[in-house]
């Protein structure tokens, strides 16, 4: 399993969150800025209306030319008002201007950015005209009447104004900038807050899970995930622990069954002691260990005396029972954990004594006496059947280059001698000249094979 990356997961999570946050904040900012622009234009229109109403009120007191000029200059002095023209609606002449330009001249000579035809058309339907221009400038016009100088009639006029409210414009620009900065701060704070939550409730638990999986890969023992939460990750952690526990229980059962099967494969089914294959493996192991440590190694061959006659007299079932009891009796004599008992074949058994001592003969006699005292069975007439064993003992301190078959032949020869001497006895192998000649010849043949 590839290692999971929290950073990769975080990038997958943070990208849609960032985009969503940007969209939300962008929509909010756009709405606020649009509202601010509309508010600004509403302010301009309202302020211009106040200026025009002030002009009408001021000219009601005195409507002579001098007063009109004075009021025009007074209103035109405001910083928001860039240009102010009072136009006589009948003559279409400019009768007053805040900068003194175009006075007594036709209105048609005003700068081209004043759409007089459009203004006149709009004012024929309504009293106010309002139009935004480039550079945050606004054309405002107002159609009204003032008293004539004789105070007996009304004089129709148009008030045309170019406004650029720089102070309030600066205020709104600052306001927009603050909104944008605040939006950035809110975005950063929300992302940090999101990361804190996502790290605590998602990334940290996932890191616990992934680190547990990594440690489990290199551990032979179960590594449980210590994640205590009631959410989906907690459920995943509990499911993982249950699965891991179940897996190791099954593995332990499998190991135990394999061990049992291995023991069965190395055990003689009838007697319960080790079989021939196990003996061959054990002899090889102990042989090389004795060579390394220069320790004596003893092999005892055991044969049940007259076992064929026992089988013929009491039957094969009784013979099998006899083999079982003899094997268990010999096993009871073995005290050291390293000592080995196995069935060699038929009615023959072997005992292997690693690092043996001078009490080997005493041990062999104990085995013989134990079997001799064994009551194998009782026949139909109530008589107890007994069996005896013959034992051949051979001990060697093997050296490098020696053959383990030498020890086997020696123990077999000792067993053959025990049978020849009348059975039910122990014979310790003593090499004869013929045996030494056979061993020497065997060594020469092995040397020639090695050379060739």
N, C-alpha and C positions, 0 to 999 in steps of 0.2 A: 504494500500500500504506500503510495506516495505521500510525502509529508504535506499536510495542509498548511496553507499560509494565511494567517490572520490578516496580514496586510492586503493580500489579494481579496479576501472577503470584505475587508473594510472598504477597499476601493469600489467593489461592486455595490456596496450598500450606500457609500457616501455620494456616489455620482448621481443617482436619481434624487437623493435628498437635496443635494446642492442645486440641481436643476429645478426641482420643485420650489425650493426656497427662493431662488432667483426669480422664478416666474411669479410667485406670490408677491415678493417684495417689489418686483418690477411693476406689476399691476397696481399695487398700492401707491408706489411712487408716481406712476403715470397719472393715476386718479388724483393724487394730491397736487401734482404740478398743474394738471389741467384745471383743477378747481382753483388753484392759486392764480392761473392766468385769467380765468373767468372773473375771479374776485377782483383782480387788478383792473380789468376792463370795466367792471361794474363801478369800481371806485372812480375811474376816469370819467365815465358818463355821469355819475352822480355829482362829482366835483364840478364838472363843466356846467351842469344844470344849476348848481348853486351860484356859480359866477354869473351866469346869464340872468338868473332871478335877481341877483344883487344889482346888476346893471339896470334892469327894469324898475326896481324899487328906487334906485338912486335917481333915475331920470324922471320919475313921477313928481319929484319935488320941483325940479327945474328942467325943462326940455329944450333949452336954448343950446346953440351949437357949442358954446364954451363949456357948458356943464357936461354935454355928451363927450367932448374931448377929454375933460378932466376925469370923468368916471372911467372912460376907456383906458386912459393912462394908469389910473389907479388899479383897475383889475389886471391890466397887462403887466403890472409890476410883479405879479406873483411868479415865482420861479417855474411853476408848472405851465404857465401860459407863454408860449414862444411867439405866437403871432395872433393878433386880435383885430378884426375888421368889422366896422359897422357900415352896412350898405343900405342906402335908401332904396326901398323896394320899387318905388315908382320910377325914379330916374336912373337906377342901377349905377349910382355913383358912390364912391367910398366917402363917407362923411366923417369918419374918425378911424384912427389906427394907433395902436400902442407904440409903434416905432416911428410914427409920422410919415410912413411911406404910403404911396398911392392915394393920398387924401385928394378929394375932388376929381379923382380919375375914375374911369369906368371900371367896373368890377371884372370885366373881361380881361383886364391887364394883370390881374393877380397871377401868381406863379401857377404853372401848369398842374401842380399836384392838387390844386383846388378844383374838383369836378363840379363847376357851378351849374351846368345844365342838369347834372344828376342830382345835385343838391336841391335845385328849384323844383325838379320833378317830384322828389321825395317830400319836400316841404308842402307841396300842394295837397298832400294826403294826410300829413301829420306835422306836428309842430317841431319835432326834433329830428335831427339827422346825425348819424354816428357812423364813422368808418375808420377802421384800423389801417395803418400804413407800415412800411418797413421802418426798422430802427425804433420800435416802440413809440411811434408817433400816431396821433389820433386827430382826425378832422371832425369837428363838432359844429353843427349849425342849428340855429334856433330862429323860428319865424314868430315875430311878435309885433306889437304896436306900442308907440309912445305918443304922448300929447305933442301936438304942434306948438310952436312958440306962442300962438295967440290963445292957446288952451281951449280952443273951441272945436277942434277936430283931432282925429287920431292919425298918426303918421306911421305907415307900415315900414318895418325895417327887417333886415336879416343880420343876425350876429354870427359871424363865421370865426372859428377859433382853431388854432393849431396847438395841441397840447402834447407835452412830453414830461410827465411827472417823474423826474429823475430820482427824487428822494424816495418816493414810495416804490419806484422800480428797483432801486438799490436794496430796499428792505425786502422786497419779494425775491430778488436774486439771492440775497443772504439766506432767506427762508428756504429756498429750493436747495441751496448748497448744504444747509444744515440737515434738511430732509435726506439728501443723498448720503451724507456722512453718517447720520443716524441709522440709515438703512444698512450701510456697510457694517457698522458696529453691531447692529442687531443680527445681521447674517453671520458675522464671525462668532458672536456670543452664542447664537443658536446652534452653529456647527460644533463649537466646543462643548456645549451642553449635550448635544446629540452624541458626540464622541464619548463623553463621560458616561452617559446612559448606556450606549451601545457597547462600550468597553466593559462596564460592570455587569450588565445583564446578558451580554451575548459573546463578546470577544474573550473575556476572561474565562467563562465556562467552557467555551470551545477550546481555548488554550489548555485548560485542565484536561479535557478529553484527548486532545492530540498528544500532549506530553505523556499521558497515561499510555496511549497506544505505542508511542516511541519507546517508553521504558519496558513495555510488555514484549516488544520485539527482541530485546536483548536479555530478557529474564526467563529463567526456567521455572520460576514460581509465579503464581497469578498475581498481577498488579491491579488492584481494584481502583476504580475511579471514585475519589472522595468528593463528589459534587452533590451537595444537599440543596435541592430546590424543587419546587412543585410544578415547574413549567415543563415544556416539551423536552428541554435539554436535561432536566432532572430525570424525567421518565426514560430518556435515552441512556443516561448514566446507569440507572437501576437495571434496565434491560441488558446493558453491556455486562454489568456485574453478575447478573443471573446467568447469562450466556457463558461468561468466563468460568464461573463456578461449575456449571453443568459440564463444560468442556473438560475441565481438569478432573472432575470426578470420573467422567468417562475415560479419560486418558489414564487415570490411576487404575481404574478397573481393567483397562486393556493391558497395562503394564503387569498388573497382578496375574491376569490370565495368561499372558505371555510367559511370565516367570513360572507359573504352574505348569504350562505346557512344556517349557524347557526342562523343568524338573522331571516331568513325566517321560520326556524323551531320554533323559539320563538315568532313569530308574527302571529296575527290573520289575515288570508287572506282577510276577508271581511272588517274589520274596520281599519286595519293597526296598531292597538295597540298590546301590548303583549298578548299572549294567556294564557290559564289556566296553562299549564305546566310551562311557565316562571314565572307565579305568584307563583306557589307552591315552585319553587326553590328560588325565591326572598324572599318570606316570611320566609323560613327556614334560609337564610343568615341573614336577618335583625333581626330575633328573637334571634339568638345566639349573634349577635353583641349587641343588647339591653341588654341581660343578662350580657355580659362582662362589658359594660360601664354604666349599670344601667340607661339607657335612656328610656324615654317613647316611645311607638310604637303605632301608630294609624292606624286602618283599617276602611275603609268606604265601605259599600256595597251600590250599586246604582241599582235601577230597574226602567225601563221605564214604566210609568203608562199606563194601558189599551193598551198594545202593541198588544195583540191578536186582539182586536177590530180594531186597526189601520191596521193590516195586512188584516183582513177580509174586511175592507172598501176600502182600496187603492191597495191591492195586495201585493204579496211577494216582487216584485221588489222595490216597494216604501218602503216596510218595511226594505229591505236591505239598501236602501239609507238613511232611517231614522236612522238606527244603525250607519252608517258611519258618518253622520253629528253630532249625539249626542256624539260619541267618540271624534271627532275633537274639538267640543265645550268644552268638559271637559278637553281635553289635553291643550287647550289654557289657561285654568285657572291655570295650574300647572306651578310654577315658579322655584322651587328648583330642581337642577339636580338629587338629590337622591330620589325625590318623584317618585312613580311608579303608572302607570295606566295600567290596563289589562282588557280584556273581560273574565268574569267568566263563562259565558255560556248563550245562548239564548239572552235575552234582559238585562242581568245583567252585571254590570261592578264593578270593585274593584279599590280602591285607597289605596296605602300603603304609610304612611308618617313616615319615620324614624326620631327619635329625634324630635318628634312633640312638639308643644307649645300650649299656651292657645288660639291661634287664629284658632284652628281647626274648631270650629263651624262657624266662619266667612268665612273660606275657603269653607266649605260645602255649605253654603248659596250662596256664589258666583257661585258655580257650578250649583246649582238649578236655580238661576235667569238667568244664561247664557243660559241654555237649555230652560227655559220657554220663553225667548225672541226669540228663534230660529224659523225661518220660514222654516219648513221642506220641504214643497212642496205647490204647488197651484193646486187645482183640476180642473176639466173640466168647472166648473161654475165660476172659477176665485176666489174661496175662498181659503184663506191660511190655511194650516194645521199646528197645533202646537201640541207639546207633552210636558209632564212634567215628572219629575223624583222624586222618593222617595229615601231618603238617610238614612242609619243607621250607626252611628258613635260609635266606641268603642276604648278606649285608655287603655293601660296597661303598667306598668313597670314590665316586667317579671323577675322572680327570678329563680334560678337554681332548676329544678324539675318541673317547670310549663309546661303545655302543650299548644302549639300554637293553638290547637283546641278550647281552652277557648276563645281566642280572636276572632276566626271565629264565634263561636256560639253567642258571645256577639254582634258583628256587625250584624249578621243575625237576632237576636232578636230585635235589634233596628230598622232594616229595616221593620220587621214584625209589629212593633208598629207604624211606620210611615204610613204604608199602612192601618192599622186599624184606624188611626186617620183621614183618609180622603185623604191620598196620597199628592204629591207635597209639601213635607215638610221634614225637617231634624229632626231626633230624636237622641239624645245622649244616649247611653246605661246607664241605671241605674239598677244595679242588684236588683232583687226581692228576697224575701225569698225562693221562689221555685227554682230560678236559683242558689242561694247559696247552697241549699240542693243538687241540681243536681251536682254542681261542687265538693261538698264535697264527695258525693257518688262516683263520677268518680275518685277522688283522692284516696279514699280508695281502689277502685278496682285496680287502677294502682299500689298502694303500695303492695297489696296482690300478684299481678302478679310478681312484682319485687322480693318479698320475696320467692315466690315459685320457 
